[in-house]
Amino acid sequence: MSNACRINQISKEEYNELLLKSANNQFLQSWDWGEFQEKTGNETFHLAMENSKKELISVLTFFRKKLFLGYGYFYAPRVISDFRFQISDIFFEIKKIAEKEKCVFLRFDPLTYENRKSCLPAGAAKIDIRKSLDVQPKKTLILDITGLEEDILKQMHSKTRYNIRLAERNGVSVKIVNNKDNDLFEQFWLLMLETSKRDGFRLHNKEHYRKMLAVEFIRLVGAFYQDKLIAANILSFFGDTATYIHGASSSSNRNLMATYALQWHSIKFAKERKCSYYDFYGIDEEKWPGVTRFKKGFGGKEIEYPGTFDLIFNTSKYGIYKLLRIIRRKI
């Protein structure tokens, strides 16, 4: 018998409990992250899958993002692996919402992917899934932190271990910052501006990060020298995984090797919170060679995801969207 879907008819507690029980649970699929998306202007939907016995078996969060002329699309980041087996049920349920919300397609980043068109019921409309430009990093590095600290250190490159010790000898201290400390947030924001300019990446607006730090499991970890914030990480502590989401550092104090101490203490903070894994979130030798080299120095297993896909509800409007993207790139 086909699985059934319930939209938004599930409590926050039920949702997160089921998500945390699933393999490869992701903070980007949490109810709390959905609340954060609401605060940044994206309408959020929570979908619960149940079997024929009315038992909840899976959950999905997706957001509405704007396109053109009142149209939009749905986006579901880091979808858990069960999604591939439920594609037909999810398609028809989300399509009903898409028609009401004037959404053209569902964009999703699966942890694993298998196009299961063969599972469609007889006479069902063809499901159109196309590869899209990647939204989330396609590769990441995940470090198993269940062992002893000395064993974790042994996995690291010798230069990384040396730089961790050097930072400590230089007097760098690391602590979890009070997210409500406005003065430290302003210092962090200045570091983000400096890092963005130096490394050439785009930032969200200032309030985006302030709202992110209001999420219960998101924390700011800072590295200090002579009581001055010289480097900082935004970390997620969700389920069994700590995720390094954003980082910033001062250019004028790079010889202190603060970023090495910052990552090492972030890993130790994750262990204290009973996390089993530390996710460095994104690596790419071509796009971010320096950052990737830095992250690989800490060891860990390299993971490659399938990338991003579009599940299309309105083919003609999707064609217009693709055409507008081409035109925008040429302007």
N, C-alpha and C positions, 0 to 999 in steps of 0.2 A: 504494500500500500504506500502511496506517495506520502512524503512528509508534508506537514502543514506549517504555515508561517503565521506569526503574530507580529504586528508592527506596533511598537511603543506600548504594548500591553504587558510590560514586565518591569519590575522594580529595579532600582539601581543595585540593590543588594543581591537579588537573584542573578542579574546580568553578570556582575563582576565575579560572583562565586562560580558561575559556570565557565566564564572565560578563564579564570585562574586554574580550573581543573583541566582545561584542554592543553594538549601538547603545543609547545611553541607559542604560548600566550604572549600577546604584544600590547604594550602600553598604548599604541596608536589605535587599538580597538577597544580600549576601556571606556566605560561610561563617563569617567572623569574627563578624558580627552575630548569626548563629545561635548561636555559642558564648556570646556575651553573654546572649542570651535564655535559654539553658540555666541560666546562673548566677543569673538572676532568677526561676527557677522554671517556665519554659515549655519543655516538651519540644519539640525541634526536629527537623524532617524535611527532608531534601534530596532533591529529585527531579531526575533527569537524563533528558532526552528524547533518543532516538537514532532515526536513520532506518533504512531497510531494509538499509543497508550496515553497520549497527552503529556509525555515526559519531555522536558526540555533537553535537547541534544546539542544545540549549537546556537551561537549568537553572532550578529554582524552589526557594526555601526557604519553609517555612511553619511556624508555631508552634501548639502546642495551648494554648488558654486555657480557664479553668474557667467553667462556667455554673451548673448546679444538679443536685443529687442524683447526683453523679458524672459527669454529662454535660458536654461541653465543645464548643468549636468551633475550627476552624483559622483562622489569619490569615496572609495572604501580603501584605506591604506592598510597594508600588511595583513591581508586576509588569511586566516588560519587554513590549514591544509584541507579540512573537511569541506570547504567551499566547492572544491572541484566535483564532489559527488552530489552536490545539491543544486547544481547550476540551473536545471530546468525549473525546479520549484521556486528558486530565488528570482529567476528571470520573470516569470509570470506575475509574481507578487510585486516586485519592484516596478514592473512596467505599469501596473495600475496606479502606483503613486506617481510615476514619471509623467503620466498623462495629466494628472491633476496639477502637478508642480511644473509642467512645461519643461521637462528635462529630456534631453536628446539621447543621452547614453549614460552608462555606469562605468566609471574608470576604476580599476582595482589593481592592487599589487599583491598577487598571491605568494605565499611562502613556497608552495609547490604548485605545479599546474599540469593538468591533463585535460584536453578539450573533450568533454564527455557528451558530444552531441548525440551519441547513440542511445543515451538514457532518456531521450525525449519520448513522451507518450505519442501513440499513433495519431497522425493528423495534426500534430502541433506545428505552429509556425516555426520556420527555420530560425535558429539563434545565430546571430551574426557577431562573432568575436574577432577583433583585429588587434594586432600588436600596436602599441602606442609608444610615444616618447616616455622614457623612464621618469617617474616622479621621485620615488625614494631611491637611495643609492642601490645599485644592483649588486654590489659586493660589500661584504662586511667582514670583520674579524671578531671572532667570539673566543674569549679566554675562559677556560674552566678554572674557577677559583675555589673549588671545593677542598683542595689540598692545603698543606701547611704553607705559611708565607715563604719559608725558605725554598720550598719546591716550586712555588710560583715564580720566585726570583730566578731560579735556575733555568727556567724556560726562556728567559729574556736574553737579548743580545748583551754581550759583555759591556759594550759602550753604554747601553741603557742603564744597566746596573751601576756602572761607574758614575753616570750623570745623576742618578738618584742620590747616591752617597755624596756627590759633590754639592748638590743643592742643599742637603742637610748640613754639611760642613760650612756652607756659605751663610747659614742662618735663616734659610727659608722655612717657614712654618705653614701648615695647611689645616684648615678647619671648615666645617660646614657652617655657612653663613645664615643668619636669620633672614629669611626671605622678605620680611617686613621692614628691614633696615634700609630706609630710603637713601641714606648717604652712601652705603656700600653699593646699592643698586646703581646710583649715579656714577660711581667709580667703575663699576662693571660695564655700563653703557659706553663710557669713554674708551675703555679697553676694546669693546666690540667695534667702535668706529675706527680705532687705530688699526686693529687686526684686519678689518674689511679693506681698508685703504692699502695696507701693506701686501695682503695676499690676494686681493682682487676678487672678492666674492661679495654677493649682494646680501643686504640685511633686510629683515622685516623692520617695521617701524618700532619705535621705542616701547610703545604700549603693548605691542605683541608679546615682548619678552616679560614685561611686568605681569600681564595676564597669565602667561605660561607658568611663572613662578608662584602663582596663586593656586595651582593644581596641587592637591595634597601630597602626591608622591614625587613631585619635581622639586629638586633642591639645587641651590647655588653653592658650589664648593670653591673656596678661594685660597690662593697661595699669597702669603704676605712676606714682605721684607722690611724690617724696621717700621712695622705697623702700617705699611702701605700695601694696598692690593696691587699685585703686579701680574697676576694671571688668575683666570677663573674658568670653571666648567659648569655647564648646566647638565645635571644628571637626572635620569628617571630611575626610581627604585620601585619596580612593579613586578609582583610575583617573584619568580626565582631569578630574575635578570635585572641587572643595573645597566642602563644604556647611557653612553656619553653622547649627548645630543648636540651641544654647542660648546665651543671653547674660544677664549680670547686671552691675549697676553701683551705685555708691554715690550716694545722694541728696545728700549733703553736699558733693560735689565736682563737681556737674553743670556749673558755670560753666567748668570746665577743658576741656570738650568732649572728654573722654577716649574716649568711645564712637566718635567720628568717627575719631580716630587709630587706635583698635583695629581698626575695620573696614578701614581703608586698609592697615594693616600686615598684617592677615590676608590681604588680597588679594595683597599683595606676597609673603608667605610661600607662598601657593598658586602664584604664578608661579615661585618658586624651586624648587618641587617639580614643575615641568613640567605643572601643571594648565592646562587651556584654558578652564575655566569656573568661576565662583564662584556657587553657588546660595544665595540668601538664605532659602530653605526655605519660608517662608510669609508671605503678605500677605493682608489682608482689610480693606477700608476701613471696614466696619461694626463688625467685632469688635475690630480692633486699629488704629484710625485713626492714633494717634501713631507706633506702630512701623512701620506701612506707609508713612507719610509719610517717616520717617527712612530706611527702606530704599530707597525710590524716589529719594531724593536722590543715590544712587550710580549711577543709570542702570541699564541692563540691559533685557532683554526679558521682558515679562510672559507667563507660561505658565499656562494653565488646564487642569487634568486632569479626566477624566470624573467623578471621585468614587469612592465606595466601593460595592461590590456584594456581595450574599450569594448563593453558589451552594449551593442547599439539597439536603441528602441525606435528611432526615427531616421531612416536612411537618408532621406532628402535633406533634412536639417543637418545631419552629420556631414554631408557633402559640402554644405554651405560653410560649416564650421572649419572644415579642412581647407577650403579655398581662402577663407579669411585669414587663416594662419599663414598660408603661403604669401599672401599679399602683405601681411604685417611684417614678415621677415625681410621682404624686399624694400620696404620703405625706410 
